[in-house]
Amino acid sequence: MPHPPLPSTQSAVFAIEAMAARHGRQVSTGHDIGRDRTFAGLVGADGGGDELSAIPHEALVEIAGRPEVTVRLFVHDEAVVTVDEIPFDVPRDSVPAFLNSVWSGLVHLRQRAFPPSCTLIVTVPGEPSYREAVTLLNLTPWLAEMSRRPTT
């Protein structure tokens, strides 16, 4: 099932705040508005697209609780969701579903003995799984709780 479109940064912030409230989490949001404050303005992107002709708007959403979650929303429908220091590139429209999966327990740590590797996997229903490598330096107590026996 496709996710409802989030056409602007502000609509994405509202959707993230609603999902966090649904899971009983506190949210703190910082906004960067204007070409002098956003990445789009720094690279000199001007005119052309509908969204770029408007005032650029980026946001950083910090969500309290365990695991630590931050969401960085960029101008071009891009988002980086960081779960316990592990960053995931997620399309802006999929961020609320991604967060729901994290807080609903649809996340696990896959370990392999040979070749040695560890991967954090977030399963979002109706989408391919999001996977990111985890090193021993990134292993936090929350991630360590999820670890399973190594498989080959």
C-alpha positions as CSV (number, residue, x, y, z in Angstrom):
1,M,0.0,0.0,0.0
2,P,1.5,3.4,-1.0
3,H,2.0,5.9,1.7
4,P,0.2,9.2,1.6
5,P,2.3,11.9,-0.1
6,L,4.1,14.4,2.0
7,P,4.5,17.3,-0.4
8,S,6.4,19.6,1.9
9,T,8.8,19.6,4.8
10,Q,6.2,20.9,7.1
11,S,3.7,18.2,6.2
12,A,6.4,15.6,6.9
13,V,7.1,17.2,10.3
14,F,3.4,17.0,11.2
15,A,3.2,13.3,10.2
16,I,6.3,12.5,12.2
17,E,5.0,14.4,15.3
18,A,1.7,12.5,14.9
19,M,3.4,9.1,14.7
20,A,5.6,9.9,17.7
21,A,2.6,11.0,19.7
22,R,0.9,7.7,18.8
23,H,3.8,5.9,20.3
24,G,4.0,8.2,23.4
25,R,7.3,9.9,22.4
26,Q,8.4,13.5,23.0
27,V,9.5,15.5,19.9
28,S,11.8,18.5,19.5
29,T,11.9,20.2,16.1
30,G,14.4,22.7,14.6
31,H,13.7,24.5,11.3
32,D,16.1,25.9,8.8
33,I,14.2,28.2,6.4
34,G,15.7,30.3,3.6
35,R,18.5,29.9,1.1
36,D,21.1,31.2,3.5
37,R,20.2,28.5,6.1
38,T,19.6,25.4,4.0
39,F,21.7,23.0,2.0
40,A,19.8,23.8,-1.2
41,G,20.8,27.5,-0.7
42,L,24.5,26.6,0.0
43,V,24.9,24.7,-3.3
44,G,23.3,27.6,-5.2
45,A,20.3,25.8,-6.5
46,D,17.9,28.4,-7.9
47,G,14.7,28.4,-9.9
48,G,13.5,25.7,-12.2
49,G,11.6,23.3,-9.9
50,D,8.4,24.3,-8.1
51,E,9.8,23.5,-4.7
52,L,13.1,25.3,-5.3
53,S,11.4,28.5,-6.5
54,A,9.7,28.6,-3.1
55,I,11.6,29.4,0.1
56,P,13.6,26.2,1.0
57,H,12.7,24.6,4.3
58,E,14.7,21.8,6.1
59,A,14.0,20.4,9.5
60,L,15.7,18.4,12.2
61,V,13.4,16.3,14.3
62,E,14.7,14.8,17.5
63,I,12.5,12.1,19.1
64,A,13.1,11.1,22.8
65,G,13.1,7.6,24.0
66,R,14.8,4.4,23.3
67,P,16.2,4.0,20.7
68,E,17.5,7.5,20.0
69,V,15.9,8.7,16.8
70,T,16.6,11.8,14.7
71,V,15.1,12.7,11.3
72,R,16.8,15.2,9.0
73,L,14.4,16.4,6.3
74,F,15.9,18.0,3.2
75,V,14.3,20.1,0.5
76,H,14.3,17.5,-2.3
77,D,12.0,14.8,-0.8
78,E,15.0,13.4,1.0
79,A,15.3,12.3,4.6
80,V,18.0,10.7,6.8
81,V,16.6,8.8,9.7
82,T,19.2,8.0,12.4
83,V,18.3,5.1,14.7
84,D,20.8,4.8,17.6
85,E,23.6,6.4,15.6
86,I,22.9,4.3,12.4
87,P,21.8,6.5,9.5
88,F,19.2,5.3,6.9
89,D,18.4,7.2,3.7
90,V,14.6,7.0,3.5
91,P,12.2,8.7,1.1
92,R,10.3,11.5,2.8
93,D,6.9,9.9,2.2
94,S,8.1,6.7,3.9
95,V,9.5,8.3,7.1
96,P,6.3,7.9,9.2
97,A,6.0,4.2,8.2
98,F,9.7,3.6,8.9
99,L,9.4,5.1,12.4
100,N,6.3,3.1,13.1
101,S,8.2,-0.1,12.2
102,V,11.1,0.9,14.5
103,W,8.8,1.5,17.4
104,S,6.6,-1.5,16.7
105,G,9.5,-3.9,16.8
106,L,9.9,-4.7,13.1
107,V,13.7,-4.1,13.4
108,H,16.3,-6.7,14.0
109,L,20.1,-7.2,14.0
110,R,21.5,-9.8,11.7
111,Q,24.9,-11.2,12.5
112,R,27.0,-13.5,10.4
113,A,30.0,-15.5,11.6
114,F,31.6,-15.8,8.1
115,P,32.3,-13.4,6.6
116,P,31.9,-11.5,9.9
117,S,29.2,-8.8,9.5
118,C,26.4,-7.2,11.4
119,T,23.4,-5.5,9.8
120,L,20.5,-3.5,11.2
121,I,17.4,-4.3,9.3
122,V,14.2,-2.3,9.4
123,T,11.2,-4.0,7.8
124,V,8.5,-1.6,6.5
125,P,5.4,-3.4,5.3
126,G,4.9,-3.0,1.6
127,E,8.4,-1.8,1.0
128,P,11.9,-3.4,0.6
129,S,13.7,-3.7,3.9
130,Y,16.1,-0.9,4.9
131,R,19.6,-2.3,5.8
132,E,22.7,-0.6,7.2
133,A,26.0,-2.1,8.4
134,V,26.7,-1.9,12.1
135,T,30.3,-2.0,13.4
136,L,31.4,-2.8,17.0
137,L,32.0,0.9,17.4
138,N,28.3,1.6,16.7
139,L,27.0,-1.2,19.0
140,T,24.9,0.6,21.6
141,P,23.1,-1.1,24.5
142,W,19.8,-1.0,22.5
143,L,21.5,-2.7,19.5
144,A,23.3,-5.2,21.8
145,E,19.9,-6.3,23.2
146,M,18.7,-7.1,19.8
147,S,21.7,-9.2,18.8
148,R,21.1,-12.8,18.0
149,R,23.4,-15.8,17.7
150,P,25.6,-15.6,14.6
151,T,24.3,-17.5,11.6
152,T,26.4,-18.8,8.7
